[in-house]
Amino acid sequence: MLPSEPSAATLASLLQPGRSQRVIRARAPLRISFAGGGTDVPPYCDERGGAVLSATINRYACASATIGGGRLAVKSLDYDATISYGIEDPFVYDGQLDLAKGVLDHFRKTAPLHEGLDIALHNAAPPGSGLGSSSAITVALVRTVAEFMRIALDPYQLADIAYRIERLEVGIKGGKQDHYSTAFGGFNYIEFYDGIAVVNPLRLRRETLYELEYRMVVAYVGGSHFSSNIIERQVTNYQNSVERTLKAMDELKRLAFEMKQALLRGRIDEFGAMLDASWQAKKQMAEGITDPRIDEIYEAARKAGALGGKITGAGGGGFMFFVAEPGKLFFLQSAVKAQGAQLVDFSFVEEGVHAWTLG
């Protein structure tokens, strides 16, 4: 099941500002990746160049911070998990809120946090959802702490810091696209080269955006999603020059460009057909991207009028989405629900991560 919103009472009890207390909040949107996912993972993107096409949606990862009582404390409102350390204490990376530890550790090396911080986190999608939720919460928390410390960061700097914390310092395997997608917001064609990211915002016609939004079906299919394992197999295949993996990744990069062109021209049917081609290529990168249940849902959706669709993240479970043929939206929705998937209302959003201050 998807996590529920924390109650107003829970938020108030944890985050109620006093008269002289400053509260910083930030929210970062989750994203749907249409094409190119996997080509943003080193060493492929460093050696051959990667490209992804993605868009942010109206589901958010949120972080709040207040001055702490001489400690660094973090509470997850979704899982009722809490950690608390002295300001100078070394963090123990044991799987308990490790990303939050990584962010705090990064910033306390930059400047002392004499008074400590109390952090609260909430995410609108569970870990392993395929919507970039872990990267979004990292970006939201980086933005929150930077704001608290009055450190100015542009979206490129913010995304780069969040990427380095999550992938290099904490050591969670994955690509680069999620941090840039949530930092910038909107529809983006993002290119990756050796240590360089270039974000190209797409200026879509409103009619195109609304039509795509209308004809898309997003569903939570559940299942076990271990993106680190899948990505590790993908990287190993690439490093071993497995032909099907190399061909698939090159094809995904090509399709990301072609799908961008289709959207800019307002050609939703072409976009949907290429989405199917993207899914067929993605399955060739590594084992574990799909399984019999995912295949069954996909085939049922295609028979009911889906032009194409895919898993939203590395694979193995989480969310799937589909683009319906004209006039087939109801049949597609019914077929997906009949497979036991949970339909999710969504809309595209243009704004990336945003922070604000109370008190």
DOVOVEX-541644 format. One record per residue (C-alpha): residue in one letter; x, y, z; residue number from 1. Coordinates in Angstrom, 2 decimals. Layout:
// DOVOVEX-541644
{code=A&east=X&north=Y&up=Z&pos=NUM}
...
END
This chain:
// DOVOVEX-541644
{code=M&east=0.00&north=0.00&up=0.00&pos=1}
{code=L&east=1.04&north=3.60&up=-0.54&pos=2}
{code=P&east=2.01&north=5.56&up=2.58&pos=3}
{code=S&east=-0.72&north=7.80&up=3.96&pos=4}
{code=E&east=-0.27&north=11.47&up=4.72&pos=5}
{code=P&east=0.80&north=12.12&up=8.34&pos=6}
{code=S&east=-2.03&north=13.48&up=10.46&pos=7}
{code=A&east=-2.26&north=17.18&up=11.23&pos=8}
{code=A&east=-1.81&north=16.39&up=14.91&pos=9}
{code=T&east=1.39&north=14.45&up=14.22&pos=10}
{code=L&east=2.84&north=17.26&up=12.16&pos=11}
{code=A&east=1.83&north=19.87&up=14.69&pos=12}
{code=S&east=3.31&north=18.01&up=17.64&pos=13}
{code=L&east=6.65&north=17.47&up=15.89&pos=14}
{code=L&east=7.06&north=20.67&up=13.93&pos=15}
{code=Q&east=5.08&north=23.40&up=15.70&pos=16}
{code=P&east=7.30&north=26.49&up=15.74&pos=17}
{code=G&east=7.65&north=28.54&up=18.89&pos=18}
{code=R&east=7.48&north=32.31&up=18.74&pos=19}
{code=S&east=11.21&north=32.69&up=18.23&pos=20}
{code=Q&east=11.87&north=29.36&up=16.54&pos=21}
{code=R&east=12.71&north=29.24&up=12.86&pos=22}
{code=V&east=11.31&north=26.35&up=10.83&pos=23}
{code=I&east=12.57&north=25.51&up=7.35&pos=24}
{code=R&east=10.54&north=23.25&up=5.10&pos=25}
{code=A&east=11.23&north=21.99&up=1.60&pos=26}
{code=R&east=9.43&north=19.71&up=-0.81&pos=27}
{code=A&east=10.81&north=17.97&up=-3.87&pos=28}
{code=P&east=8.55&north=16.43&up=-6.54&pos=29}
{code=L&east=8.79&north=12.78&up=-7.53&pos=30}
{code=R&east=9.30&north=11.95&up=-11.18&pos=31}
{code=I&east=8.22&north=9.63&up=-13.96&pos=32}
{code=S&east=11.04&north=8.49&up=-16.24&pos=33}
{code=F&east=9.85&north=7.91&up=-19.80&pos=34}
{code=A&east=13.04&north=6.75&up=-21.50&pos=35}
{code=G&east=16.79&north=6.43&up=-21.10&pos=36}
{code=G&east=16.81&north=5.18&up=-17.52&pos=37}
{code=G&east=20.01&north=3.22&up=-16.93&pos=38}
{code=T&east=22.07&north=5.27&up=-19.36&pos=39}
{code=D&east=22.57&north=7.79&up=-16.53&pos=40}
{code=V&east=24.51&north=5.21&up=-14.49&pos=41}
{code=P&east=28.32&north=5.28&up=-14.53&pos=42}
{code=P&east=30.42&north=4.04&up=-16.19&pos=43}
{code=Y&east=28.11&north=3.98&up=-19.24&pos=44}
{code=C&east=27.26&north=7.69&up=-19.10&pos=45}
{code=D&east=30.90&north=8.66&up=-18.49&pos=46}
{code=E&east=32.21&north=6.61&up=-21.40&pos=47}
{code=R&east=29.41&north=6.74&up=-24.01&pos=48}
{code=G&east=27.15&north=9.55&up=-22.82&pos=49}
{code=G&east=23.67&north=9.04&up=-21.42&pos=50}
{code=A&east=20.30&north=10.71&up=-21.97&pos=51}
{code=V&east=16.96&north=10.50&up=-20.16&pos=52}
{code=L&east=13.49&north=11.94&up=-20.64&pos=53}
{code=S&east=11.47&north=12.54&up=-17.48&pos=54}
{code=A&east=8.80&north=14.71&up=-15.86&pos=55}
{code=T&east=7.91&north=15.62&up=-12.29&pos=56}
{code=I&east=4.48&north=14.88&up=-10.80&pos=57}
{code=N&east=2.38&north=16.15&up=-7.91&pos=58}
{code=R&east=3.67&north=13.71&up=-5.30&pos=59}
{code=Y&east=6.37&north=15.01&up=-3.00&pos=60}
{code=A&east=9.17&north=14.20&up=-0.60&pos=61}
{code=C&east=9.17&north=16.70&up=2.26&pos=62}
{code=A&east=11.67&north=17.73&up=4.93&pos=63}
{code=S&east=11.39&north=20.14&up=7.87&pos=64}
{code=A&east=14.09&north=21.40&up=10.23&pos=65}
{code=T&east=14.15&north=23.30&up=13.52&pos=66}
{code=I&east=16.96&north=24.08&up=15.94&pos=67}
{code=G&east=17.63&north=21.00&up=18.03&pos=68}
{code=G&east=18.43&north=20.60&up=21.69&pos=69}
{code=G&east=22.15&north=20.21&up=21.16&pos=70}
{code=R&east=21.69&north=17.04&up=19.09&pos=71}
{code=L&east=21.13&north=15.93&up=15.50&pos=72}
{code=A&east=17.79&north=14.11&up=15.43&pos=73}
{code=V&east=15.76&north=12.78&up=12.49&pos=74}
{code=K&east=12.25&north=11.33&up=12.51&pos=75}
{code=S&east=10.49&north=9.61&up=9.62&pos=76}
{code=L&east=6.78&north=10.40&up=9.76&pos=77}
{code=D&east=6.08&north=7.47&up=7.41&pos=78}
{code=Y&east=7.72&north=4.67&up=9.38&pos=79}
{code=D&east=7.86&north=6.06&up=12.93&pos=80}
{code=A&east=11.65&north=5.69&up=12.90&pos=81}
{code=T&east=13.91&north=8.06&up=14.84&pos=82}
{code=I&east=17.66&north=8.56&up=15.19&pos=83}
{code=S&east=19.49&north=10.92&up=17.52&pos=84}
{code=Y&east=23.23&north=11.69&up=17.73&pos=85}
{code=G&east=25.43&north=14.18&up=19.50&pos=86}
{code=I&east=26.60&north=17.00&up=17.26&pos=87}
{code=E&east=30.12&north=15.58&up=17.00&pos=88}
{code=D&east=29.22&north=11.88&up=17.21&pos=89}
{code=P&east=30.15&north=9.71&up=14.21&pos=90}
{code=F&east=27.11&north=8.31&up=12.43&pos=91}
{code=V&east=26.57&north=4.57&up=12.27&pos=92}
{code=Y&east=25.35&north=3.60&up=8.79&pos=93}
{code=D&east=23.12&north=0.66&up=9.61&pos=94}
{code=G&east=20.20&north=1.08&up=7.18&pos=95}
{code=Q&east=18.25&north=3.31&up=9.58&pos=96}
{code=L&east=17.70&north=6.72&up=7.89&pos=97}
{code=D&east=21.17&north=6.51&up=6.29&pos=98}
{code=L&east=20.44&north=9.18&up=3.66&pos=99}
{code=A&east=19.56&north=11.70&up=6.37&pos=100}
{code=K&east=22.79&north=10.82&up=8.20&pos=101}
{code=G&east=24.70&north=11.36&up=4.96&pos=102}
{code=V&east=23.20&north=14.81&up=4.42&pos=103}
{code=L&east=23.87&north=15.94&up=8.00&pos=104}
{code=D&east=27.39&north=14.49&up=7.90&pos=105}
{code=H&east=28.10&north=16.33&up=4.64&pos=106}
{code=F&east=27.02&north=19.71&up=6.00&pos=107}
{code=R&east=28.60&north=19.46&up=9.43&pos=108}
{code=K&east=31.95&north=19.11&up=7.65&pos=109}
{code=T&east=31.21&north=22.45&up=5.96&pos=110}
{code=A&east=30.18&north=24.42&up=9.04&pos=111}
{code=P&east=29.50&north=23.56&up=12.69&pos=112}
{code=L&east=25.91&north=22.91&up=13.79&pos=113}
{code=H&east=26.37&north=24.19&up=17.33&pos=114}
{code=E&east=22.70&north=24.07&up=18.35&pos=115}
{code=G&east=21.86&north=20.85&up=16.55&pos=116}
{code=L&east=18.89&north=20.18&up=14.29&pos=117}
{code=D&east=15.58&north=18.38&up=14.61&pos=118}
{code=I&east=14.57&north=16.95&up=11.22&pos=119}
{code=A&east=11.23&north=15.46&up=10.16&pos=120}
{code=L&east=10.78&north=13.60&up=6.85&pos=121}
{code=H&east=7.75&north=12.49&up=4.85&pos=122}
{code=N&east=7.63&north=10.81&up=1.45&pos=123}
{code=A&east=4.55&north=10.33&up=-0.74&pos=124}
{code=A&east=5.92&north=7.09&up=-2.18&pos=125}
{code=P&east=7.65&north=4.16&up=-0.49&pos=126}
{code=P&east=11.32&north=3.27&up=-1.09&pos=127}
{code=G&east=11.68&north=1.20&up=-4.23&pos=128}
{code=S&east=8.63&north=2.77&up=-5.85&pos=129}
{code=G&east=10.53&north=3.67&up=-9.02&pos=130}
{code=L&east=9.49&north=7.33&up=-8.72&pos=131}
{code=G&east=12.88&north=8.53&up=-7.52&pos=132}
{code=S&east=11.65&north=8.86&up=-3.94&pos=133}
{code=S&east=15.00&north=8.32&up=-2.20&pos=134}
{code=S&east=16.69&north=10.93&up=-4.37&pos=135}
{code=A&east=13.80&north=13.35&up=-3.88&pos=136}
{code=I&east=14.01&north=13.09&up=-0.09&pos=137}
{code=T&east=17.78&north=13.62&up=-0.33&pos=138}
{code=V&east=17.30&north=16.74&up=-2.47&pos=139}
{code=A&east=14.58&north=18.05&up=-0.14&pos=140}
{code=L&east=16.79&north=17.56&up=2.92&pos=141}
{code=V&east=19.86&north=19.09&up=1.25&pos=142}
{code=R&east=17.73&north=22.11&up=0.32&pos=143}
{code=T&east=16.37&north=22.34&up=3.88&pos=144}
{code=V&east=19.75&north=22.16&up=5.64&pos=145}
{code=A&east=21.39&north=24.51&up=3.12&pos=146}
{code=E&east=18.59&north=27.03&up=3.70&pos=147}
{code=F&east=18.98&north=26.65&up=7.45&pos=148}
{code=M&east=22.70&north=27.33&up=7.15&pos=149}
{code=R&east=22.07&north=30.14&up=4.65&pos=150}
{code=I&east=24.06&north=28.42&up=1.91&pos=151}
{code=A&east=22.90&north=29.45&up=-1.58&pos=152}
{code=L&east=22.71&north=26.62&up=-4.11&pos=153}
{code=D&east=21.48&north=26.72&up=-7.70&pos=154}
{code=P&east=19.66&north=23.62&up=-9.06&pos=155}
{code=Y&east=22.83&north=22.18&up=-10.63&pos=156}
{code=Q&east=24.80&north=22.54&up=-7.39&pos=157}
{code=L&east=21.93&north=21.12&up=-5.35&pos=158}
{code=A&east=21.51&north=18.08&up=-7.61&pos=159}
{code=D&east=25.26&north=17.42&up=-7.69&pos=160}
{code=I&east=25.58&north=17.54&up=-3.89&pos=161}
{code=A&east=22.56&north=15.25&up=-3.44&pos=162}
{code=Y&east=23.94&north=12.81&up=-6.03&pos=163}
{code=R&east=27.34&north=12.70&up=-4.34&pos=164}
{code=I&east=25.83&north=12.16&up=-0.92&pos=165}
{code=E&east=23.47&north=9.38&up=-2.00&pos=166}
{code=R&east=25.64&north=7.53&up=-4.49&pos=167}
{code=L&east=29.23&north=8.20&up=-3.41&pos=168}
{code=E&east=29.18&north=9.03&up=0.31&pos=169}
{code=V&east=26.33&north=6.77&up=1.49&pos=170}
{code=G&east=26.98&north=4.27&up=-1.30&pos=171}
{code=I&east=23.46&north=3.59&up=-2.60&pos=172}
{code=K&east=23.80&north=2.39&up=-6.18&pos=173}
{code=G&east=21.93&north=4.18&up=-8.92&pos=174}
{code=G&east=22.01&north=6.84&up=-11.59&pos=175}
{code=K&east=22.08&north=10.61&up=-11.77&pos=176}
{code=Q&east=18.78&north=11.57&up=-13.36&pos=177}
{code=D&east=16.56&north=11.62&up=-10.26&pos=178}
{code=H&east=18.49&north=14.35&up=-8.47&pos=179}
{code=Y&east=18.44&north=16.67&up=-11.48&pos=180}
{code=S&east=14.81&north=15.92&up=-12.33&pos=181}
{code=T&east=13.50&north=16.83&up=-8.87&pos=182}
{code=A&east=15.85&north=19.80&up=-8.44&pos=183}
{code=F&east=14.74&north=21.42&up=-11.72&pos=184}
{code=G&east=11.14&north=20.18&up=-12.08&pos=185}
{code=G&east=9.01&north=19.93&up=-15.21&pos=186}
{code=F&east=9.64&north=17.99&up=-18.43&pos=187}
{code=N&east=13.36&north=17.63&up=-19.07&pos=188}
{code=Y&east=15.67&north=15.95&up=-21.53&pos=189}
{code=I&east=18.82&north=15.45&up=-19.46&pos=190}
{code=E&east=22.19&north=14.56&up=-20.98&pos=191}
{code=F&east=25.08&north=13.07&up=-19.04&pos=192}
{code=Y&east=28.72&north=13.02&up=-20.03&pos=193}
{code=D&east=31.94&north=12.42&up=-18.11&pos=194}
{code=G&east=31.14&north=14.26&up=-14.86&pos=195}
{code=I&east=28.79&north=16.71&up=-16.61&pos=196}
{code=A&east=24.99&north=16.98&up=-16.64&pos=197}
{code=V&east=23.05&north=19.22&up=-19.02&pos=198}
{code=V&east=19.35&north=19.80&up=-18.28&pos=199}
{code=N&east=17.26&north=20.78&up=-21.31&pos=200}
{code=P&east=13.77&north=21.94&up=-20.24&pos=201}
{code=L&east=11.08&north=21.11&up=-22.80&pos=202}
{code=R&east=8.65&north=23.84&up=-23.80&pos=203}
{code=L&east=5.63&north=21.67&up=-24.57&pos=204}
{code=R&east=2.38&north=23.04&up=-25.88&pos=205}
{code=R&east=-0.31&north=23.01&up=-23.19&pos=206}
{code=E&east=-2.50&north=20.85&up=-25.41&pos=207}
{code=T&east=0.26&north=18.22&up=-25.61&pos=208}
{code=L&east=0.81&north=18.19&up=-21.87&pos=209}
{code=Y&east=-2.91&north=17.93&up=-21.10&pos=210}
{code=E&east=-3.48&north=15.21&up=-23.68&pos=211}
{code=L&east=-0.59&north=13.12&up=-22.39&pos=212}
{code=E&east=-1.78&north=13.57&up=-18.82&pos=213}
{code=Y&east=-5.33&north=12.59&up=-19.83&pos=214}
{code=R&east=-4.25&north=9.45&up=-21.67&pos=215}
{code=M&east=-1.76&north=8.20&up=-19.08&pos=216}
{code=V&east=-2.62&north=5.54&up=-16.51&pos=217}
{code=V&east=-0.32&north=5.27&up=-13.50&pos=218}
{code=A&east=-0.65&north=2.28&up=-11.18&pos=219}
{code=Y&east=1.10&north=0.88&up=-8.14&pos=220}
{code=V&east=1.75&north=-2.81&up=-8.78&pos=221}
{code=G&east=3.66&north=-3.57&up=-5.59&pos=222}
{code=G&east=6.22&north=-6.34&up=-5.57&pos=223}
{code=S&east=9.79&north=-6.40&up=-4.37&pos=224}
{code=H&east=11.95&north=-3.67&up=-5.87&pos=225}
{code=F&east=15.68&north=-3.91&up=-5.21&pos=226}
{code=S&east=17.04&north=-1.32&up=-7.60&pos=227}
{code=S&east=20.60&north=-1.60&up=-6.26&pos=228}
{code=N&east=20.73&north=-5.29&up=-7.20&pos=229}
{code=I&east=19.32&north=-4.66&up=-10.67&pos=230}
{code=I&east=21.66&north=-1.74&up=-11.30&pos=231}
{code=E&east=24.65&north=-3.76&up=-10.10&pos=232}
{code=R&east=23.81&north=-6.49&up=-12.63&pos=233}
{code=Q&east=23.35&north=-3.88&up=-15.34&pos=234}
{code=V&east=26.76&north=-2.33&up=-14.58&pos=235}
{code=T&east=28.42&north=-5.74&up=-14.51&pos=236}
{code=N&east=26.88&north=-6.61&up=-17.88&pos=237}
{code=Y&east=28.13&north=-3.34&up=-19.35&pos=238}
{code=Q&east=31.63&north=-3.78&up=-17.96&pos=239}
{code=N&east=31.70&north=-7.33&up=-19.36&pos=240}
{code=S&east=30.57&north=-6.02&up=-22.77&pos=241}
{code=V&east=27.45&north=-8.19&up=-22.83&pos=242}
{code=E&east=26.12&north=-7.48&up=-26.32&pos=243}
{code=R&east=22.41&north=-7.41&up=-25.50&pos=244}
{code=T&east=23.03&north=-4.95&up=-22.66&pos=245}
{code=L&east=25.15&north=-2.63&up=-24.81&pos=246}
{code=K&east=22.60&north=-2.67&up=-27.64&pos=247}
{code=A&east=19.73&north=-2.09&up=-25.21&pos=248}
{code=M&east=21.38&north=0.90&up=-23.55&pos=249}
{code=D&east=22.31&north=2.50&up=-26.85&pos=250}
{code=E&east=18.72&north=1.98&up=-28.02&pos=251}
{code=L&east=17.31&north=3.51&up=-24.84&pos=252}
{code=K&east=19.45&north=6.59&up=-25.34&pos=253}
{code=R&east=18.29&north=6.90&up=-28.94&pos=254}
{code=L&east=14.65&north=6.48&up=-27.93&pos=255}
{code=A&east=14.95&north=9.18&up=-25.27&pos=256}
{code=F&east=15.90&north=11.64&up=-28.02&pos=257}
{code=E&east=13.17&north=10.43&up=-30.42&pos=258}
{code=M&east=10.49&north=10.54&up=-27.70&pos=259}
{code=K&east=11.54&north=14.07&up=-26.82&pos=260}
{code=Q&east=11.06&north=15.05&up=-30.47&pos=261}
{code=A&east=7.62&north=13.39&up=-30.54&pos=262}
{code=L&east=6.48&north=15.35&up=-27.49&pos=263}
{code=L&east=7.75&north=18.64&up=-28.87&pos=264}
{code=R&east=5.72&north=17.97&up=-32.02&pos=265}
{code=G&east=2.64&north=16.89&up=-30.05&pos=266}
{code=R&east=2.62&north=13.36&up=-31.48&pos=267}
{code=I&east=1.25&north=11.35&up=-28.56&pos=268}
{code=D&east=0.56&north=8.18&up=-30.58&pos=269}
{code=E&east=4.17&north=8.06&up=-31.78&pos=270}
{code=F&east=5.32&north=8.71&up=-28.23&pos=271}
{code=G&east=3.23&north=5.80&up=-26.92&pos=272}
{code=A&east=4.55&north=3.40&up=-29.56&pos=273}
{code=M&east=8.13&north=4.35&up=-28.74&pos=274}
{code=L&east=7.34&north=3.85&up=-25.07&pos=275}
{code=D&east=6.64&north=0.20&up=-25.87&pos=276}
{code=A&east=9.95&north=-0.03&up=-27.75&pos=277}
{code=S&east=11.68&north=1.51&up=-24.73&pos=278}
{code=W&east=10.21&north=-1.14&up=-22.42&pos=279}
{code=Q&east=11.26&north=-3.95&up=-24.73&pos=280}
{code=A&east=14.83&north=-2.59&up=-24.78&pos=281}
{code=K&east=14.94&north=-1.95&up=-21.05&pos=282}
{code=K&east=14.16&north=-5.60&up=-20.27&pos=283}
{code=Q&east=17.34&north=-6.62&up=-22.10&pos=284}
{code=M&east=19.70&north=-4.71&up=-19.82&pos=285}
{code=A&east=19.71&north=-7.10&up=-16.85&pos=286}
{code=E&east=17.82&north=-9.86&up=-15.09&pos=287}
{code=G&east=15.18&north=-8.82&up=-12.55&pos=288}
{code=I&east=13.79&north=-5.83&up=-14.45&pos=289}
{code=T&east=10.58&north=-7.73&up=-15.12&pos=290}
{code=D&east=8.88&north=-10.84&up=-13.76&pos=291}
{code=P&east=5.80&north=-12.93&up=-14.67&pos=292}
{code=R&east=3.39&north=-10.65&up=-12.78&pos=293}
{code=I&east=4.74&north=-7.48&up=-14.42&pos=294}
{code=D&east=4.60&north=-9.17&up=-17.83&pos=295}
{code=E&east=1.00&north=-10.25&up=-17.19&pos=296}
{code=I&east=-0.06&north=-6.73&up=-16.25&pos=297}
{code=Y&east=1.70&north=-5.31&up=-19.29&pos=298}
{code=E&east=0.11&north=-7.76&up=-21.70&pos=299}
{code=A&east=-3.35&north=-7.14&up=-20.22&pos=300}
{code=A&east=-2.83&north=-3.40&up=-20.62&pos=301}
{code=R&east=-1.71&north=-3.77&up=-24.23&pos=302}
{code=K&east=-4.76&north=-5.88&up=-25.09&pos=303}
{code=A&east=-7.00&north=-3.27&up=-23.48&pos=304}
{code=G&east=-5.63&north=-0.43&up=-25.58&pos=305}
{code=A&east=-2.25&north=0.68&up=-24.24&pos=306}
{code=L&east=0.09&north=1.95&up=-26.93&pos=307}
{code=G&east=2.99&north=1.31&up=-24.59&pos=308}
{code=G&east=4.11&north=1.48&up=-20.99&pos=309}
{code=K&east=6.88&north=0.52&up=-18.59&pos=310}
{code=I&east=8.04&north=0.22&up=-15.01&pos=311}
{code=T&east=8.92&north=3.70&up=-13.73&pos=312}
{code=G&east=12.30&north=2.89&up=-12.18&pos=313}
{code=A&east=15.02&north=0.27&up=-12.36&pos=314}
{code=G&east=12.46&north=-2.53&up=-12.43&pos=315}
{code=G&east=11.21&north=-5.43&up=-10.37&pos=316}
{code=G&east=8.14&north=-3.69&up=-8.94&pos=317}
{code=G&east=6.77&north=-0.38&up=-7.76&pos=318}
{code=F&east=4.83&north=1.77&up=-10.25&pos=319}
{code=M&east=3.94&north=1.18&up=-13.88&pos=320}
{code=F&east=2.41&north=3.61&up=-16.34&pos=321}
{code=F&east=0.77&north=3.32&up=-19.74&pos=322}
{code=V&east=-0.36&north=5.60&up=-22.56&pos=323}
{code=A&east=-3.80&north=4.71&up=-23.91&pos=324}
{code=E&east=-4.92&north=4.64&up=-27.51&pos=325}
{code=P&east=-7.51&north=7.32&up=-28.31&pos=326}
{code=G&east=-10.87&north=6.28&up=-26.83&pos=327}
{code=K&east=-9.42&north=3.34&up=-24.87&pos=328}
{code=L&east=-8.72&north=5.03&up=-21.53&pos=329}
{code=F&east=-11.62&north=3.42&up=-19.62&pos=330}
{code=F&east=-10.83&north=-0.06&up=-20.95&pos=331}
{code=L&east=-7.17&north=0.35&up=-20.03&pos=332}
{code=Q&east=-7.99&north=1.51&up=-16.50&pos=333}
{code=S&east=-10.38&north=-1.41&up=-16.01&pos=334}
{code=A&east=-7.83&north=-3.94&up=-17.25&pos=335}
{code=V&east=-5.10&north=-2.64&up=-14.95&pos=336}
{code=K&east=-7.43&north=-2.66&up=-11.93&pos=337}
{code=A&east=-8.53&north=-6.20&up=-12.79&pos=338}
{code=Q&east=-4.87&north=-7.24&up=-12.42&pos=339}
{code=G&east=-4.93&north=-6.05&up=-8.81&pos=340}
{code=A&east=-2.94&north=-2.87&up=-9.39&pos=341}
{code=Q&east=-3.84&north=0.35&up=-7.56&pos=342}
{code=L&east=-4.60&north=3.28&up=-9.87&pos=343}
{code=V&east=-3.01&north=6.57&up=-8.80&pos=344}
{code=D&east=-4.29&north=10.04&up=-9.65&pos=345}
{code=F&east=-1.52&north=12.38&up=-10.73&pos=346}
{code=S&east=-0.72&north=15.53&up=-12.66&pos=347}
{code=F&east=2.48&north=16.95&up=-14.05&pos=348}
{code=V&east=4.10&north=19.85&up=-12.20&pos=349}
{code=E&east=6.62&north=22.39&up=-13.43&pos=350}
{code=E&east=8.24&north=23.50&up=-10.17&pos=351}
{code=G&east=11.23&north=21.64&up=-8.79&pos=352}
{code=V&east=12.37&north=21.58&up=-5.18&pos=353}
{code=H&east=11.14&north=24.56&up=-3.16&pos=354}
{code=A&east=11.92&north=25.73&up=0.39&pos=355}
{code=W&east=10.15&north=28.19&up=2.67&pos=356}
{code=T&east=10.58&north=29.59&up=6.18&pos=357}
{code=L&east=8.21&north=29.87&up=9.15&pos=358}
{code=G&east=8.85&north=31.92&up=12.27&pos=359}
END
